[in-house]
Amino acid sequence: MNRTEFIVVTAIILFVAFSLGWFAYWLLHRFTRVSGAEIGELERMAQELHEAEELRDQAIAYLEAREAELINHIAQTEAELRAAMDGLRDARREAEELRAYIQRMQAG
């Protein structure tokens, strides 16, 4: 193989390699291309996702506020219950003392 044949064979090999690379790029670009309608769909989906995240954040904030309100209400109710139980205990003790006093007065 002389020098000219070597150059021609090398040029053909390089051209074939270039052609295969270009064809592979074209195929890849053809199958992965996003059309205008798909971009619009993606934008709409992104907007809906953003709105859903905002609604989720609002719901979480509402639930946290409601939970704090209910915890406060439970604490107030428990305080009222303790006060009522203390009052009832005092009333029972006083009634018991009055019964004992009346029994002593009747016996004595």
Residue, then its C-alpha position, 0 to 999 in steps of 0.5 A: m500500500n503506497r502513500t496515496e492509497f493510505i491517505v484515501v483509505t484513512a479519509i474514507i474511514l474518517f468520513v464513515a466515522f463522521s457519518l455514523g456520528w452525525f447519524a447517531y446525533w440525528l437519531l438521538h435528537r429526533f427521539t429526544r426532541v421536545s415539541g412546543a405542545e409538550i413544553g406547554e404541557l410541562e409548564r402547565m404541570a409545573q404551575e399545577l404542582h406549584e399551586a398544589e404545594e401552596l395549598r399543602d403549605q396552607a393546609i399545614a399552617y391551618l392544621e398547626a394553628r388548629e392544633a395549637e388552638l385545641i391544645n390551648h382549649i384542652a389545657q383550659t378545660e383541664a385547669e377548669l376540671r382541676a378547679a372544679m375537683d378542688g372545689l368539690r373536695d372542699a365541699r365534701r370535706e365541709a359537708e363531712e365536718l358539718r355532719a360530724y358537728i350535727q352528730r356531736m350536737q345531737a349526741g351531746 
